[in-house]
Amino acid sequence: MKNRELQAAWKYHDGTKHSYRSVRSSTHYLDWANRPQPFKIYPAVETIALPRDLLQTGVAALAAISERVPLTNVNALPDLRELARILFFSAGITRQRKYPGGEIYFRAAACTGALYEIELYVVTGELKGVDAGLYHFNPADMSLGLLRKGDFRGNLTQVAAMEPTVAGAPATIVCTGTYWRNAWKYAARTYRHFGWDNGTLLANMLAIAAASGLPAEIVLGFVDAEVNRLLDLDTRREVALCLVPIGRAPESSLPAPAEAPALRLETIPFSKREMEFPAMLEMHDASSLASEEEAAQWREKRAAAPPPASAGEEVRLQPLSQEEQPADTIEQVILRRGSTRTFDPAASITLAQLSTILDRATRGLPADFLVDGAQLNDIYLIAHSVHGLAPGAYYFHRARKTLELLKQGKFRAEAGRLGLEQQLPADACADVFFLADLKRILEEYGNRGYRAVQLEAGAIGGRMYLAAYALHLGASGLTFFDDEVIDFFSPHADGKSAIFLLAIGKALKRKAH
Ligand SMILES: Cc1cc2nc3c(=O)[nH]c(=O)nc-3n(C[C@H](O)[C@H](O)[C@H](O)COP(=O)(O)O)c2cc1C
């Protein structure tokens, strides 16, 4: 079983670390003339136009990101409008901006480099307004392209080793990653970005599904080659990353697996030339599940890691009360969100705001690899200007809802350095670092645990983005110097690996002339 040959994940992780030297010695450059198209287009398939007048759920964003729809909600069947709402608020175009070389179409969720390498497919049975089929979502014109006619939910369920949420779902969304669309800029580090960018998108998707009263879960237990074959993917260029079963159908409605021959459908090339990065193909292969038995084993829930003892002074989280929390709806917040480009270094946030963000974002993701409420990533932070919290470095005790002071001090310069020498983390009010005990995670989950930990960080980071914007604050994902982050938080973080970084603060208001 390749998934158990753990040197593969270490090789990829260590080989794609950023350091002061690696960033300076990189020979990779941006070939603007060969910039990839941000959409996958099937020119010759039948399409269904998705409704654009999307009824809003009216559910408060802070509730939508943190509350689950119980699976007992039987007969939760999305119709075309609800499906369109989920797709649009996960991956739809929410803003556009001209730049000298063309136009950037910004999407609902944050994405490294605004390159939007994650594609969405839907495997659905008969729904109100949608025939059973395999569809591809095209956000460029808000349409679904019909790739296969018929009900393929039985196929998906079989290759997900009869995962009950997939078996019971009227529709399952499959998220894929297209290597070149992101690797054009980020080279072999794109495999990490797959987790981050798919994760932020999932934060939106789970929130909108929850707000629509539809249960949804992240499923990583599936036979990779079989899902890729069903989607007819060229796996050197695009691979399935996760399944998200949506809703709950009556048990009797699952059909037997159907014939799904190769399609070889025409698609428009992303670029004139594409480069391949073997490190990523190797990492993907080594973290693939090869059989239904392996997929079933993946699902066996692991015990959550015991919380560490606390050695330092602890500050209790003080989230805003229900009455104090803004009621801005999840749709309003997604439309308002955008990564802050300049933080105001003179601004501050309150401990109540920071507490609300941490509390709401870390109540546990619905995922097939997590026991209820467990989390793979550990959360550390640097507070620069948080009213009620002394400046310094902290560890977040999730179970106790406290922040343990690791070292007190003003660390703006250090934060700027850790965040790849950018100004954003130095000017933010707080920087949230996601670190993980990769050794333990890989031993328990195999190489696929690497996918899970990156994806989880992206999804929790995505929830933090939404919580920050619900509170009318700003946020931005960031990249970092891996080993320097660990050094900064050590000895507490000894032996851990840096996974993700998010800065939270207030946008600098431009002065009117
Ligand atoms: C995981 C992650 C890492 C990011 N890293 C950086 C970064 O290092 N520097 C930066 O300026 N922006 C960074 N961004 C912000 C993206 O550039 C931004 O999400 C993208 O341009 C889309 O714009 P939007 O978030 O405003 O919709 C990051 C975003 C994510 C999700």
The ligand as an SDF file (V2000), in Angstrom:
LIG
                    3D

 31 33  0  0  0  0  0  0  0  0999 V2000
   -4.0760   30.0710    1.3880 C   0  0  0  0  0  0  0  0  0  0  0  0
   -3.9270   31.4520    0.8680 C   0  0  0  0  0  0  0  0  0  0  0  0
   -2.6880   32.0460    0.8530 C   0  0  0  0  0  0  0  0  0  0  0  0
   -2.5510   33.3590    0.3980 C   0  0  0  0  0  0  0  0  0  0  0  0
   -1.3120   33.9490    0.4390 N   0  0  0  0  0  0  0  0  0  0  0  0
   -1.1940   35.2610    0.1200 C   0  0  0  0  0  0  0  0  0  0  0  0
    0.0600   35.9220    0.2760 C   0  0  0  0  0  0  0  0  0  0  0  0
    1.0560   35.3060    0.6730 O   0  0  0  0  0  0  0  0  0  0  0  0
    0.1000   37.2440   -0.0260 N   0  0  0  0  0  0  0  0  0  0  0  0
   -0.9860   37.9360   -0.4550 C   0  0  0  0  0  0  0  0  0  0  0  0
   -0.8880   39.1410   -0.7030 O   0  0  0  0  0  0  0  0  0  0  0  0
   -2.1940   37.3300   -0.6180 N   0  0  0  0  0  0  0  0  0  0  0  0
   -2.3270   36.0010   -0.3310 C   0  0  0  0  0  0  0  0  0  0  0  0
   -3.5560   35.3780   -0.4690 N   0  0  0  0  0  0  0  0  0  0  0  0
   -4.7310   36.1280   -0.9360 C   0  0  0  0  0  0  0  0  0  0  0  0
   -5.0690   35.8020   -2.4010 C   0  0  0  0  0  0  0  0  0  0  0  0
   -4.1730   36.4940   -3.2270 O   0  0  0  0  0  0  0  0  0  0  0  0
   -6.5230   36.1520   -2.6850 C   0  0  0  0  0  0  0  0  0  0  0  0
   -7.3420   35.2560   -2.0180 O   0  0  0  0  0  0  0  0  0  0  0  0
   -6.8490   36.1250   -4.1670 C   0  0  0  0  0  0  0  0  0  0  0  0
   -6.1980   37.1530   -4.8500 O   0  0  0  0  0  0  0  0  0  0  0  0
   -8.3420   36.2220   -4.4040 C   0  0  0  0  0  0  0  0  0  0  0  0
   -8.8340   37.4420   -3.9370 O   0  0  0  0  0  0  0  0  0  0  0  0
   -9.9310   37.5670   -2.8070 P   0  0  0  0  0  0  0  0  0  0  0  0
   -9.5220   36.7350   -1.6380 O   0  0  0  0  0  0  0  0  0  0  0  0
   -9.9580   39.0420   -2.4940 O   0  0  0  0  0  0  0  0  0  0  0  0
  -11.2310   37.0810   -3.3570 O   0  0  0  0  0  0  0  0  0  0  0  0
   -3.6950   34.0620   -0.0640 C   0  0  0  0  0  0  0  0  0  0  0  0
   -4.9350   33.4220   -0.0800 C   0  0  0  0  0  0  0  0  0  0  0  0
   -5.0640   32.1310    0.3750 C   0  0  0  0  0  0  0  0  0  0  0  0
   -6.4120   31.4740    0.3400 C   0  0  0  0  0  0  0  0  0  0  0  0
  1  2  1  0
  2  3  1  0
  2 30  2  0
  3  4  2  0
  4  5  1  0
  4 28  1  0
  5  6  2  0
  6  7  1  0
  6 13  1  0
  7  8  2  0
  7  9  1  0
  9 10  1  0
 10 11  2  0
 10 12  1  0
 12 13  2  0
 13 14  1  0
 14 15  1  0
 14 28  1  0
 15 16  1  0
 16 17  1  0
 16 18  1  0
 18 19  1  0
 18 20  1  0
 20 21  1  0
 20 22  1  0
 22 23  1  0
 23 24  1  0
 24 25  2  0
 24 26  1  0
 24 27  1  0
 28 29  2  0
 29 30  1  0
 30 31  1  0
M  END
$$$$
